[in-house]
Amino acid sequence: MASWAVVALAAPFVAAAFASDIRKMTIPNRLNAVFFAAGALYHLAAGGWNGGLQALLGAAAGLIPMLLLYGLKGIGAGDVKFFAALGAIVGAAAVLQVMMYAILYGGLLGLAFLLLRRNFARRLLLGAVSVIAAESRLAAAWETNIAGSGGLRFPFMVAVLPGAVTAWCIAPF
């Protein structure tokens, strides 16, 4: 069980990454770097060298499995760096739980899109984005991205956010 400081770092990080990924389909390197450093420094200050080592192990636990998905072109590089930074904040066990739930939610979302007609799925996704972002230019950007990709792509943070909430509800960080 982690302290309130871990939650105070993880919650705004997940929220900011979600907002960025929904709006721009990217997670900024600066965001990942700032929260990675904050997580590592917090654990170093709270637990000494052992705490710093635990933060690095958490980062590795977030980085290595996501690199495999990145190599298979399942996720983007920002998602890989996000999970490394999240691992530095919440630790190895918690980041693996979030990852497991995010992959499950992502698979369910992908399956839902496969089962639905492609045009209907596209309209559904674009409608949801329009409601969330309240910007017509964002919907147009997503339409271009979806049409140009040869397949249906969606920001992985759409699956990560409920994955993080599920992991938190089952075993709080």
C-alpha positions in Angstrom: 0.0 0.0 0.0 1.5 3.3 -1.0 1.1 6.8 0.5 -1.2 9.6 -0.4 1.8 11.2 -2.3 1.8 8.3 -4.8 -1.9 8.9 -5.5 -1.3 12.6 -5.6 1.3 12.0 -8.4 -0.4 9.2 -10.3 -4.0 10.7 -10.5 -3.1 14.0 -12.3 -0.5 12.2 -14.4 -3.1 9.7 -15.7 -5.7 12.5 -16.2 -3.2 14.8 -18.1 -2.1 11.9 -20.3 -5.7 11.0 -21.0 -6.6 14.5 -21.9 -3.6 14.9 -24.2 -4.1 11.6 -25.9 -7.8 12.3 -26.6 -7.1 15.7 -28.0 -3.9 15.2 -29.9 -3.4 11.4 -30.1 0.0 11.9 -28.4 1.4 12.0 -24.9 4.1 14.7 -24.6 7.6 13.6 -23.7 7.8 16.5 -21.3 4.8 15.2 -19.3 6.3 11.7 -19.1 9.7 13.1 -18.1 8.3 15.4 -15.4 6.3 12.7 -13.8 9.0 10.1 -14.1 11.4 12.4 -12.3 8.8 13.3 -9.7 8.1 9.6 -9.0 11.8 8.7 -8.8 12.6 11.7 -6.6 9.7 11.0 -4.2 10.7 7.4 -3.8 14.3 8.3 -3.4 13.4 10.9 -0.7 10.9 8.6 1.1 12.8 5.3 0.9 16.5 6.2 0.3 18.4 4.2 -2.2 16.0 1.3 -1.8 13.1 3.6 -2.7 15.0 4.9 -5.7 15.7 1.3 -6.8 12.0 0.4 -6.4 11.1 3.4 -8.6 13.6 2.2 -11.3 12.2 -1.4 -11.1 8.7 0.0 -11.5 9.8 2.0 -14.5 11.4 -1.2 -16.0 8.2 -3.1 -15.3 6.2 -0.5 -17.2 8.7 -0.2 -20.0 9.7 -3.7 -21.0 6.2 -5.2 -21.7 5.1 -2.1 -23.5 8.2 -2.1 -25.7 7.0 -5.5 -27.0 3.6 -4.1 -27.8 5.3 -1.1 -29.5 7.4 -3.5 -31.6 4.2 -5.1 -32.8 2.8 -1.7 -33.6 0.0 -2.1 -31.1 0.7 1.1 -29.2 2.7 4.4 -29.7 6.0 5.4 -28.2 4.2 7.9 -25.9 2.3 5.0 -24.3 5.5 3.1 -23.7 7.1 6.2 -22.0 3.8 6.8 -20.1 3.9 3.3 -18.5 7.6 3.7 -17.6 6.9 7.0 -15.8 3.8 5.5 -14.2 5.9 2.6 -13.0 8.3 5.0 -11.4 5.4 6.5 -9.5 3.3 3.5 -8.4 5.8 0.7 -8.5 6.2 -2.6 -10.4 3.2 -4.5 -9.1 0.7 -1.6 -9.5 1.9 -0.7 -13.0 1.6 -4.3 -14.1 -2.0 -4.4 -12.8 -2.9 -1.2 -14.6 -1.2 -2.5 -17.8 -3.2 -5.8 -17.5 -6.5 -4.1 -17.1 -5.7 -1.5 -19.9 -4.9 -4.3 -22.3 -8.1 -6.1 -21.4 -10.2 -2.9 -21.9 -8.3 -2.1 -25.1 -9.0 -5.6 -26.4 -12.7 -5.3 -25.5 -12.9 -2.0 -27.3 -11.1 -3.4 -30.3 -13.5 -6.4 -30.4 -16.5 -4.1 -30.2 -15.3 -2.2 -33.2 -14.6 -5.4 -35.1 -18.1 -6.7 -34.3 -19.8 -3.4 -35.4 -19.9 -2.3 -38.9 -16.9 -0.2 -39.7 -18.9 2.9 -40.7 -21.1 2.7 -37.6 -18.0 2.2 -35.4 -16.3 5.2 -37.0 -19.4 7.4 -36.5 -19.7 6.2 -32.9 -16.0 7.0 -32.1 -16.2 10.4 -33.8 -19.4 11.2 -32.0 -17.8 10.3 -28.6 -14.7 12.4 -29.5 -16.9 15.4 -30.5 -18.8 15.2 -27.2 -15.6 14.8 -25.1 -13.6 17.5 -26.9 -16.4 19.7 -28.0 -14.3 20.7 -31.1 -15.3 19.9 -34.6 -11.7 20.3 -35.8 -10.7 17.5 -33.5 -13.3 15.2 -35.0 -12.1 16.1 -38.5 -8.5 15.3 -37.4 -9.6 11.9 -36.1 -11.6 11.2 -39.3 -8.4 11.9 -41.3 -6.4 9.7 -39.0 -8.8 6.8 -39.1 -9.4 7.0 -42.9 -5.6 7.3 -43.6 -4.5 4.5 -41.3 -6.2 1.7 -43.2 -7.8 0.6 -39.9 -9.5 1.8 -36.9 -7.1 3.4 -34.4 -7.9 4.9 -31.0 -5.9 6.5 -28.3 -4.7 3.8 -25.9 -5.4 6.1 -22.9 -9.1 5.4 -23.6 -8.4 1.9 -22.2 -5.7 3.0 -19.7 -8.0 5.3 -17.7 -10.6 2.7 -16.9 -7.7 0.2 -16.4 -6.1 2.5 -13.8 -9.5 3.0 -12.0 -10.1 -0.7 -12.0 -6.6 -1.4 -10.6 -7.1 1.3 -7.9 -10.5 -0.1 -6.9 -9.2 -3.7 -6.6 -5.9 -2.9 -4.9 -5.3 0.8 -4.1 -1.8 2.0 -5.0 
